Amino acid sequence: MAAGAKAVVVSDLINFFVDNPGLLAQKALEHLGIAALAIAISVAIALPAGILLGHLHRGSLLAINISNVLRALPSLALIAISLAFFGLSMINIQIALIALALPPILTNAYTAVDSVEPDAVEAARGMGMSERQVLTVVELPLSWPLIFAGIRTGSVYVIATVPLAGIAGGGGYGDIILNQPTYKLVGVIAATIMTVILAFAVDYLLGLVQRAVTPRGLVVPRDLHTIVPPTESDVPGERAVSLN
């Protein structure tokens, strides 16, 4: 009986995917649209702030405390708090999504720029570079890998949480997940699976971007990964291959 029941569920799930490609594609676009807006706003706020504070080597407590506070606030709690100001609308959802994305982007941007090798920065200044040139020519290129890691993390958080938009009728897979009477349990499962797939897909694509913007001296060739995995003690541009 149990095996038969499982077979029926899997069969129904496959049928739902086959019978509703248009619905799933439409909800995917809505889902990505909601997520893209939240991520764009988060990057616009957190990235300049983190880079500036990291360049000045100031405000570490501010950046860390803001990130910790936002991490500690549950998304549903933020939506409930903002109900008093905006009612039940997409503004509430966007506030909750932005609060999820801000901490990793802000923290990583600050840490990345702040931890750039001081000798490299001083050498650039000794060559007569302005502070703007030091930031754009030296610090940012060396910081992009960690900065993009924060953006990737924030993006996954946001995409995984976008189904909350269904509370406000905002579209995306949340409309299916929160509407079991219409789409049945099989629809809820299918929408959940698609949300996970979207999160992995966006993480993979941003990973490609992260690799593309990483200076060659900081990238370990793929054929060396199994020979000498990168460690914190590795010096950019210098690698040793153990033949023992």
C-alpha positions as CSV (number, residue, x, y, z in Angstrom):
1,M,0.0,0.0,0.0
2,A,2.7,2.5,1.0
3,A,4.7,1.8,-2.2
4,G,1.5,2.2,-4.3
5,A,0.7,5.5,-2.6
6,K,4.2,6.8,-3.3
7,A,3.9,5.7,-6.9
8,V,0.6,7.6,-7.3
9,V,2.1,10.8,-5.8
10,V,5.1,10.7,-8.1
11,S,2.9,10.0,-11.1
12,D,0.6,12.9,-10.1
13,L,3.7,15.2,-9.7
14,I,5.0,14.3,-13.1
15,N,1.6,14.9,-14.6
16,F,1.4,18.3,-13.0
17,F,4.7,19.3,-14.6
18,V,3.6,18.0,-18.0
19,D,0.1,19.5,-17.8
20,N,1.1,23.0,-16.5
21,P,4.4,24.2,-18.2
22,G,2.9,27.5,-19.0
23,L,1.7,28.1,-15.5
24,L,5.1,27.1,-14.0
25,A,7.0,29.3,-16.5
26,Q,4.7,32.3,-15.8
27,K,5.2,31.9,-12.0
28,A,8.9,31.5,-12.5
29,L,9.1,34.9,-14.2
30,E,7.0,36.5,-11.5
31,H,9.1,34.8,-8.8
32,L,12.4,36.1,-10.4
33,G,10.9,39.6,-10.9
34,I,10.1,39.9,-7.2
35,A,13.5,38.6,-6.2
36,A,15.4,40.8,-8.7
37,L,13.8,43.9,-7.3
38,A,14.7,43.0,-3.7
39,I,18.3,42.0,-4.7
40,A,18.8,45.2,-6.7
41,I,17.7,47.4,-3.9
42,S,19.8,45.5,-1.4
43,V,22.9,45.8,-3.6
44,A,22.3,49.5,-4.2
45,I,22.1,50.1,-0.4
46,A,24.6,47.6,1.0
47,L,27.3,47.4,-1.6
48,P,28.4,51.1,-1.6
49,A,28.1,51.3,2.2
50,G,30.2,48.2,2.7
51,I,32.8,49.2,0.2
52,L,33.2,52.7,1.6
53,L,33.4,51.5,5.2
54,G,35.9,48.9,4.2
55,H,38.1,51.4,2.3
56,L,38.0,53.8,5.3
57,H,38.6,50.9,7.7
58,R,35.9,52.3,9.9
59,G,32.4,51.3,11.0
60,S,33.0,47.6,11.5
61,L,30.8,47.6,14.6
62,L,28.1,49.4,12.6
63,A,28.2,47.0,9.7
64,I,28.3,43.9,11.9
65,N,25.6,45.1,14.3
66,I,23.2,46.1,11.5
67,S,23.7,42.7,9.9
68,N,23.2,40.8,13.1
69,V,20.0,42.7,13.9
70,L,18.5,42.1,10.4
71,R,19.5,38.4,10.6
72,A,17.8,38.1,14.0
73,L,14.5,39.4,12.6
74,P,12.2,36.7,11.2
75,S,10.7,37.6,7.9
76,L,7.1,37.1,9.1
77,A,7.8,39.4,12.1
78,L,9.0,42.1,9.7
79,I,5.9,41.7,7.6
80,A,3.7,41.9,10.8
81,I,5.5,45.0,12.0
82,S,5.1,46.8,8.7
83,L,1.4,46.0,8.4
84,A,0.7,49.0,10.6
85,F,2.4,51.3,8.0
86,F,1.7,49.7,4.6
87,G,-1.1,47.2,5.2
88,L,-0.8,43.8,3.5
89,S,1.0,44.7,0.3
90,M,4.1,43.9,-1.7
91,I,5.9,46.7,0.1
92,N,5.8,44.5,3.3
93,I,7.2,41.6,1.3
94,Q,9.9,43.6,-0.3
95,I,11.0,45.0,3.1
96,A,11.3,41.4,4.5
97,L,13.3,40.3,1.4
98,I,15.6,43.3,1.5
99,A,16.3,42.6,5.2
100,L,17.3,39.1,4.2
101,A,19.7,40.1,1.5
102,L,21.3,43.1,3.2
103,P,23.4,41.3,5.9
104,P,25.5,39.0,3.7
105,I,26.1,41.7,1.1
106,L,27.0,44.4,3.6
107,T,29.2,42.2,5.7
108,N,31.1,40.6,2.7
109,A,31.6,44.0,1.0
110,Y,33.1,45.5,4.2
111,T,35.2,42.5,5.0
112,A,36.5,42.1,1.4
113,V,37.7,45.7,1.0
114,D,38.9,46.0,4.6
115,S,41.0,42.8,4.4
116,V,42.9,43.8,1.2
117,E,46.7,43.4,1.7
118,P,47.8,46.7,3.3
119,D,51.2,46.5,1.4
120,A,49.4,46.5,-1.9
121,V,47.4,49.6,-0.9
122,E,50.4,51.4,0.4
123,A,52.3,50.6,-2.8
124,A,49.5,52.0,-4.9
125,R,49.5,55.2,-2.9
126,G,53.3,55.4,-3.1
127,M,52.9,55.3,-6.9
128,G,50.8,58.5,-6.7
129,M,47.4,57.0,-7.1
130,S,44.5,58.9,-5.7
131,E,42.2,57.3,-3.1
132,R,39.6,56.7,-5.9
133,Q,42.2,55.0,-8.0
134,V,43.4,52.9,-5.0
135,L,39.8,51.7,-4.5
136,T,39.0,51.0,-8.1
137,V,42.3,49.7,-9.4
138,V,43.6,47.8,-6.4
139,E,41.0,47.1,-3.7
140,L,37.9,46.3,-5.7
141,P,39.5,43.8,-8.1
142,L,40.9,41.9,-5.1
143,S,37.6,42.1,-3.3
144,W,35.2,41.0,-6.0
145,P,35.3,37.2,-5.2
146,L,34.2,37.8,-1.6
147,I,31.8,40.6,-2.6
148,F,30.1,38.3,-5.1
149,A,29.9,35.5,-2.5
150,G,27.8,37.8,-0.4
151,I,25.5,38.7,-3.3
152,R,25.1,35.0,-4.1
153,T,24.2,34.2,-0.6
154,G,21.7,37.0,-0.4
155,S,20.2,36.0,-3.7
156,V,19.6,32.5,-2.5
157,Y,18.0,33.7,0.7
158,V,15.7,36.0,-1.3
159,I,14.6,33.4,-3.9
160,A,13.9,30.9,-1.2
161,T,11.7,33.4,0.7
162,V,9.8,35.0,-2.2
163,P,6.9,32.5,-1.8
164,L,5.8,34.7,1.1
165,A,4.6,37.1,-1.6
166,G,1.7,34.8,-2.0
167,I,0.3,36.2,1.3
168,A,-0.2,39.6,-0.5
169,G,-1.2,38.0,-3.8
170,G,2.1,39.2,-5.3
171,G,2.6,36.3,-7.7
172,G,5.4,33.8,-8.0
173,Y,5.3,30.2,-6.7
174,G,3.9,31.5,-3.5
175,D,0.5,31.8,-5.2
176,I,0.6,28.0,-5.8
177,I,2.1,27.0,-2.5
178,L,-0.5,29.0,-0.5
179,N,-3.4,27.9,-2.6
180,Q,-3.7,24.2,-1.9
181,P,-7.5,24.0,-2.4
182,T,-7.0,25.0,-6.1
183,Y,-3.7,23.3,-7.0
184,K,-3.9,20.4,-4.5
185,L,-0.9,19.0,-2.6
186,V,0.8,18.0,-5.8
187,G,0.8,21.6,-7.0
188,V,2.3,22.7,-3.7
189,I,5.1,20.2,-4.0
190,A,5.8,21.1,-7.6
191,A,6.0,24.8,-6.8
192,T,8.3,24.1,-3.9
193,I,10.6,22.0,-6.2
194,M,10.7,24.8,-8.7
195,T,11.6,27.3,-6.0
196,V,14.6,25.2,-5.1
197,I,15.6,24.8,-8.7
198,L,15.5,28.5,-9.2
199,A,17.6,29.1,-6.1
200,F,20.3,26.6,-7.3
201,A,20.2,28.0,-10.9
202,V,20.7,31.6,-9.8
203,D,23.5,30.6,-7.4
204,Y,25.2,28.7,-10.3
205,L,24.9,31.7,-12.7
206,L,26.2,34.1,-10.1
207,G,29.0,31.7,-9.4
208,L,30.0,32.0,-13.1
209,V,29.9,35.8,-12.8
210,Q,32.0,35.6,-9.7
211,R,34.6,33.5,-11.4
212,A,34.6,35.8,-14.5
213,V,35.4,38.9,-12.4
214,T,38.0,37.3,-10.2
215,P,41.5,38.3,-11.2
216,R,43.5,35.5,-12.7
217,G,46.1,35.6,-9.9
218,L,43.4,34.7,-7.4
219,V,41.9,31.8,-9.4
220,V,43.3,28.3,-8.9
221,P,43.1,26.4,-12.2
222,R,40.6,23.5,-12.2
223,D,43.3,20.9,-12.9
224,L,45.1,21.9,-9.7
225,H,42.0,21.7,-7.4
226,T,42.6,18.1,-6.6
227,I,46.4,18.6,-6.1
228,V,46.6,21.7,-4.0
229,P,43.3,23.1,-2.7
230,P,43.4,26.8,-1.9
231,T,43.9,27.8,1.8
232,E,43.8,31.0,3.7
233,S,47.6,31.0,3.7
234,D,47.9,31.0,-0.1
235,V,49.5,34.1,-1.5
236,P,47.6,35.4,-4.6
237,G,49.5,34.6,-7.7
238,E,51.8,32.1,-6.0
239,R,51.0,28.4,-5.8
240,A,52.9,25.3,-4.9
241,V,52.1,21.8,-6.2
242,S,53.0,18.9,-4.0
243,L,54.3,15.9,-5.9
244,N,54.6,13.7,-2.9
